[in-house]
Amino acid sequence: MLVNKFSLLFLTTLCYSLSYQLQQMKTLNWGIVGLGKIAHSFVQDLQLVDNSQPVAAASRSLDKAKTFSSYYKIPKSYGSYTELFNDPAVDIVYIATPHDSHAELSIEAMRAGKHVLCEKPLAVNSKQVQSILETSRKEGVFMMEALWSKFNPAIKECLRLISTDTIGEVNYLQADFSFNMNHEQEHDRMLNMELAGGSLLDMGIYPVFLAYSVFGKPADILATSRFHRTGADIQTAIIFKYKNGIAQLMSGFASRSDMVAKIYGTAGRIHINPVWHESEGLSIYGNEASSPPQQIDLPKKGKGYTYEIEECMRCISEGKIESPHWSHQNSLDLIDILDQVRRQIGLRYPFE
Ligand SMILES: NC(=O)c1ccc[n+]([C@@H]2O[C@H](COP(=O)([O-])OP(=O)(O)OC[C@H]3O[C@@H](n4cnc5c(N)ncnc54)[C@H](OP(=O)(O)O)[C@@H]3O)[C@@H](O)[C@H]2O)c1
């Protein structure tokens, strides 16, 4: 039906041509800041990308930085983030600390002349995001929110299929991101209000990003949450209304959801296979109930952080301060929507 071999051939050719371009680029030297869970995954993917290499790692503890660096064979270790920002060998800093510190650290790194890739959410609220983006413009350095799903091959292909009317006029989207966690660990980053914890900013950001990528900014928002005793939202349900559609979204720490994102149009529907925000394929259904879905397999390189890394390399080599594919305006729109959801559910952080 809908998708033919030519589009897959086109995708494969595009991948080869992008990979050739990356091989021609000057090596980009990365500094890794905040050596927690995601920093480990990111560095493993960084080592899979041609002409990108980790040259320094910084932690609040020098011992921790040395252990991390020796494991990944990174030449330099620092016991403070500021020392890494001031290292002339570092071209770009990857910030992987809790959300509350993203703005302060991104700004400090850019003022030291570094390009920055900062973990999602880019910051806790619109005001903070604006000051980050102003600094990027003022210093003339590249800045991108690490919204890696935007560069995931399956999600890219899904958005392309939607834009070419493969499933007709899209009018309904359903997406969630929820798992079960131990609610007794009050100091866990995810439940800690001082670190801007809660399911919305950590996981709900993905379904919100998908709805925004498909429909744009919502005309109306309805949202409600259940809260942990710390004040962090442990379940948040959201409905966005658009002129021509509805999105139904959910994030949570209380149960595991199936994590299939479903996008419905007048001529069929696309499922982004689980776990959808890091998917490796799509299932495309027509409106005939009896016909089997068409499966499209789009395996990832590494865990999938490779694509945002390659995007940083391309943009920096072209002298850009933002990505055309996840732009500064996209980050501003996303945090504005999240701010609106937070106002509805009554979630404010102690430092706001
Ligand atoms: N893109 C993705 O797939 C993905 C996945 C998970 C998380 N994330 C994002 O990445 C960020 C970090 O998440 P994570 O799961 O890696 O968190 P994590 O395991 O808790 O690690 C965060 C690191 O930040 C540093 N840090 C600085 N100030 C801190 C403080 N006050 N309390 C605790 N740690 C502090 C610590 O590193 P040092 O001790 O070395 O200084 C810590 O190891 C979050 O913003 C999250 O949204 C993204």
The ligand as an ORCA input file, in Angstrom:
! r2SCAN-3c Opt
* xyz 0 1
  N      17.812     11.587     26.544
  C      17.543     10.577     27.322
  O      17.286      9.445     26.891
  C      17.576     10.781     28.798
  C      17.485      9.658     29.636
  C      17.609      9.869     30.988
  C      17.761     11.148     31.473
  N      17.813     12.207     30.628
  C      18.009     13.575     31.146
  O      19.362     13.676     31.586
  C      19.459     14.384     32.811
  C      20.154     13.499     33.820
  O      19.429     12.316     34.007
  P      20.093     10.971     34.610
  O      18.997      9.969     34.588
  O      21.371     10.668     33.977
  O      20.303     11.436     36.111
  P      21.343     10.849     37.194
  O      21.649      9.426     36.905
  O      20.789     11.212     38.514
  O      22.662     11.688     36.907
  C      22.702     13.077     36.988
  C      24.125     13.517     37.294
  O      24.094     14.923     37.454
  C      25.078     15.329     38.378
  N      24.493     16.250     39.367
  C      24.754     17.578     39.462
  N      24.077     18.152     40.450
  C      23.354     17.164     41.012
  C      22.470     17.138     42.134
  N      22.175     18.236     42.833
  N      21.904     15.957     42.456
  C      22.174     14.856     41.754
  N      23.020     14.804     40.689
  C      23.611     15.967     40.336
  C      25.640     14.075     39.004
  O      26.888     13.856     38.370
  P      28.276     14.102     39.127
  O      28.091     13.459     40.468
  O      29.207     13.373     38.244
  O      28.535     15.555     39.209
  C      24.685     12.979     38.609
  O      25.317     11.736     38.437
  C      18.018     14.789     33.172
  O      17.783     16.109     32.820
  C      17.137     13.855     32.334
  O      15.918     14.451     31.911
  C      17.742     12.034     29.297
*
